[in-house]
Amino acid sequence: MRALTVDLARAGSLSLTELPDPVPGPEELLVEGVAIGICGTDREIVRGEFGTGGTLVIGHESLGRVISGPGFEPGSLVAGVVRRPDPVPCAACARGEFDDCRNGRYTERGITGIDGYGSTLWTVPAAYAVGVGSSTGVLVEPASVVVKAWERLDRLALFPFDSVLVTGAGPIGLLAALIGVQRGLDVHVFDLASSGPKPDLVESLGATYHRELPDHRVVIEATGAPKLVAQLLGRDLVCLTGVPSTEVVPVDLGQANRDMVLRNGIVFGTVNANVRHYQEASAVLERADDAWLSAMITRRVPLESYAEAFEQRPGDVKVVLELG
């Protein structure tokens, strides 16, 4: 099989490599790799800035076609769950909530400790595979992240709300907005782009696009921009999904503390997802307009040109690397 491998200790080591075909275990699927989505984490891994585990097959946003295995018909499309519980296990992993692992000993396909899905063949335990309906199923992994974010918002909200602000119109922000629209909420999206696909994607979704930060009580933050996060600390309920840079930003913590206490504010972070989040994410995509989801994928790159998929180009929203 052909696989995209990277030496996590060496920047710029991404290469297309011939590896032995995988042999599935009795509870595993053998899957033909169809595509992987490329995100900021993948680019950080290629630059040698993130991930652990020596030489690794990259790719955590997966789409594949089942060849054989239990629970799925041959030819059906699936996505693989990224995280696996730690072997100790911690209190969260022991009750099946491995996406909330507390001791950091989890592993993640294509990121930490185990090979990812960036190969022309891969295996996955059937319990960690989720069926998808079409080629836009490659968006299931990022959609699962925001399904989890919405699940947490539901648990933590101290008041009913009928509108939400999403900051950032990248894949995570757009998928968060999609779920808000599906819930019947008044959805507002803040981003700095004045042209390109982002404003059109937001408006065709039925949400409102802003280039100046509006005032909303409930916010899903999807940029990871420290200056923006600092501005949001006084809101009522803020979910942080973006992973920030190490930029130092001056913040009046006393004022932020005062605002949060007096407003009974809640700020929380979330990342990764469990199997149930992937299953709900697949349902979210099934309910969505497939043409709108396809428009989110602004570049599809063939495997032979794999290096181009890891470039960040103007106008990119979601880049997909086609494996077949």
Order of alpha helices (4+ residues) and beta strands (2+ residues): beta-beta-beta-alpha-beta-beta-beta-beta-alpha-beta-beta-beta-beta-alpha-beta-alpha-beta-alpha-beta-beta-alpha-beta-alpha-beta-alpha-alpha-beta-alpha-beta
